[in-house]
Amino acid sequence: MSMNGNSPMADPTVTSTVTPAALQLLTSGGRGPLLLDVRTTGEFRTVHIPGARNIPLDVLRAHRDDLLDHLDAETVLVCHSGARAAQARELLADAGLSGLPVLDGGMVAWELADAPVERGPARWTLERQVRLVAGSVVLTTGLAGLVVPGLHLVGTAIGAGLTFAALTNTCALGMLLSRLPYNRGPRADLSTAVTALRAPR
């Protein structure tokens, strides 16, 4: 698999990525790598790469060992911007499947490259929802803090949480929002995930 940087079977600490242009070449000749999209089912239905399989990150986290037999080194991890795909790579590396490449820049970069996509009903991405909720809380508590002393500290706590999320490449607020019916779409469970992975590429 032609990628930026190191081979996908390299040291699991290596952060291998594949560019949208390189991935288009890999998938243009018919059978290519397995594209594992770890966004929520709602995000996936909105827009995804043709032929990609959707296993939301929370499903992968809960059933990683059961899904491992259906994955191999010819797998590219995809999400909105690359952050959740990187988390998925770490989960799979811990289980023994190390060094899987991540689509560099995620679906944002893929669409900017004018690469082919399949679209469904439009909805907000999880990252945009996080920005809305966090920003609204900070704005509301900041204004209310002018009247209620100390309330502005809620905004400080939100800022601390976002800083921690950036440093650890995790997001508790995002994980909570991903469980909302708006984001879940059709039910995503182990049976659905296995069926998706078994389908011919």
HUTA-V861705 format. One record per pair of residues at least 6 apart in sequence whose ideal C-beta (glycine too) atoms are under 7 Angstrom apart, sorted by the first residue. I is the first residue (numbers start at 0). J is the second residue. D is the distance in whole Angstrom. If there is no record, write none. Layout:
[[I J D] [I J D]]
This chain:
[[0 7 6] [0 25 7] [0 32 6] [0 73 7] [0 100 7] [1 21 6] [1 25 7] [2 15 6] [2 16 7] [2 17 4] [2 21 6] [2 100 5] [3 16 5] [3 17 7] [3 18 6] [3 103 7] [4 13 7] [4 15 5] [4 16 7] [5 13 5] [5 15 5] [7 15 5] [7 72 6] [7 98 5] [7 99 6] [7 100 5] [8 72 6] [8 98 5] [9 15 7] [9 98 5] [10 98 7] [11 92 4] [11 97 3] [11 98 5] [13 98 6] [15 98 6] [15 100 4] [16 100 6] [16 101 5] [16 103 4] [17 75 6] [17 100 5] [17 102 6] [17 103 6] [18 103 5] [19 102 7] [19 108 5] [19 109 5] [19 112 4] [19 114 5] [20 112 6] [22 75 6] [22 102 6] [23 114 5] [25 31 5] [25 32 6] [26 50 7] [30 200 6] [32 73 5] [32 74 6] [32 75 5] [33 52 7] [33 70 7] [33 73 6] [33 74 5] [33 200 6] [34 48 6] [34 50 6] [34 51 4] [34 52 7] [34 75 5] [34 77 6] [35 52 6] [35 54 6] [35 74 5] [35 76 5] [35 77 7] [36 43 6] [36 47 6] [36 51 5] [36 52 7] [36 53 5] [36 77 4] [36 78 7] [37 54 6] [37 55 6] [37 56 4] [37 59 6] [37 76 6] [37 78 5] [37 83 5] [37 84 6] [37 87 5] [38 55 7] [38 78 5] [38 79 6] [38 83 7] [39 55 5] [39 125 6] [39 177 5] [39 182 4] [39 183 6] [39 184 7] [40 53 6] [40 55 6] [40 183 6] [40 184 4] [40 185 6] [40 187 5] [41 122 6] [41 181 6] [41 182 4] [41 183 6] [41 184 4] [42 79 7] [42 124 6] [42 125 6] [43 53 4] [44 119 4] [44 120 7] [44 184 5] [45 118 7] [45 119 6] [45 120 7] [45 121 6] [45 122 5] [46 106 7] [46 116 5] [46 118 5] [47 53 7] [47 116 7] [47 117 6] [48 77 7] [48 109 6] [48 116 6] [49 115 6] [49 117 5] [50 200 7] [51 77 6] [52 195 4] [52 196 6] [53 195 6] [54 66 7] [54 192 5] [54 195 7] [55 187 5] [56 83 5] [56 86 6] [56 87 6] [57 174 7] [57 177 6] [58 187 5] [58 188 7] [58 192 6] [59 66 6] [59 87 6] [59 90 6] [60 90 6] [62 189 5] [62 192 7] [63 90 5] [63 91 7] [63 94 5] [64 94 6] [65 189 6] [66 192 6] [66 196 7] [67 94 5] [67 96 6] [69 193 6] [69 196 4] [69 197 7] [70 91 7] [70 96 6] [74 99 5] [75 100 5] [75 102 6] [76 84 4] [76 87 5] [76 88 6] [76 99 6] [76 101 5] [76 102 7] [77 84 6] [77 102 5] [77 105 6] [77 106 7] [78 84 4] [78 105 5] [79 105 5] [79 106 5] [79 107 6] [79 124 5] [79 125 7] [79 126 6] [80 104 7] [80 105 4] [80 107 5] [80 126 6] [81 101 6] [81 102 7] [81 103 7] [81 104 6] [81 105 5] [82 168 6] [84 101 4] [84 102 7] [84 105 7] [85 101 6] [85 168 6] [86 168 6] [86 169 7] [88 99 5] [88 101 6] [91 99 6] [102 109 7] [110 116 6] [125 173 5] [125 176 6] [125 177 6] [125 182 6] [128 176 5] [129 170 6] [129 172 5] [129 173 5] [129 176 6] [132 172 6] [132 176 7] [133 157 5] [133 161 6] [133 172 7] [136 153 7] [136 154 7] [136 157 5] [137 154 4] [137 157 5] [140 150 5] [140 151 6] [140 153 4] [140 154 5] [141 151 5] [141 154 5] [143 150 5] [144 150 4] [144 151 3] [160 171 7] [160 172 7] [164 170 4] [176 182 6]]
